[in-house]
């Protein structure tokens, strides 16, 4: 029998590790990516840097073309110049390498058009035929990326279908393929999300649809699955017997910036909870999937979301808090309050912070509170999942010891300073016991940092997600039933809030850890929010 190899430091990127655990290595298919909204903010800030990075890493297929579509009147050269300028300004990239740009630049093309006009889709079709001409017919794959506001989603998908650019597929093996990427927000409520699902599933097959939640593209979010299911030591503890409660925090220091118009309509529940926090909840609470394929993983996530205990008005009132930031200081500078931001109503009741206590009614989690919080203009930018274990049942170190105990806590840090830490108690060195018959204990932590183990190798979320669309792997995208299950959690809260506007909106000072009522909420269960900086 050969001994297993000793553990060693791996030089591969975590995403490669995940993929090699889950599936054989594959190469992205030849394809043309059509970006609808190519001159917009998302395309400039996220998609183009991600494509550049894919090209830099040698992960784009050789036969790859990009066709940008937008209202701005660029020709191909003008579009390339715009993209080149934006890459130079991007904070996602360290520098733009001329050799990489020399490979990527000629692959970019552009047509201008109005998304409401059928003629635009004929123009797109003509250009696609021209670009795809050198490839055999079964390699003329097309990826349509809707980098546009939700108000035009429906119109665009109808045109893509009616024009024949993206007909409904017979299944995932059909070649050439047609895939459609839809950005968040997916719907504005459960009813509108259902209607949008109904429409897209009438026009396309689920295997063609890739609903983006960029949190799923973050390395550390994917790593939750590996941490939980590629280690045998934590899973036996991952349940109501050992865990006292779970805290999920997505805290931002930014305000609403230039997105006031959108945010006034959305608020923190639609902007962050329906998608990112529900995904973190699902990954933390899910059962082990049978395999690492898209449906197996998503089946388990949907089960968690469906197990969230539905709350009636009284429970919502008790278990969910909302608040809005007022002026304060962040990072040594004064920042304005939400109501003073551009495009925000001076009496706006849109919450920029929410915290809630949820329960999962299933065997694993019955009775364990999950506390979720997210807000803008908080003290630190930090996203983390903290799992707090139960206290030991009996302590024989002297009656004062219990007061000194800090609960065992496992923290998965999503960003920044990505890593995983586990805190536990040790004896403080010294003769205190002999002197006072009292063992002195202190909490310490085992702390794993991605940066120390792997260097700065985390690819941006959009790079991972774009590659997965080209590979046809939907594991990191939300399925129709999953989107609806997440809406079912937040929809009753939104309805309750609409029906009961606060007499006076609770506020929190920018640069703090949120409103008083959020601290009271968790204190009702005998716990306190972590202050990540000080833990
Ligand atoms: C987006 C929200 O989905 O996520 C933004 O619309 C938010 O309001 C952003 O700022 C946070 O993403 P990240 O990757 O910076 O944590």
Boltz pocket constraint, residues with backbone or C-beta under 6 A from the ligand:
constraints:
  - pocket:
      binder: B
      contacts: [[A, 252], [A, 254], [A, 271], [A, 272]]
      max_distance: 6.0
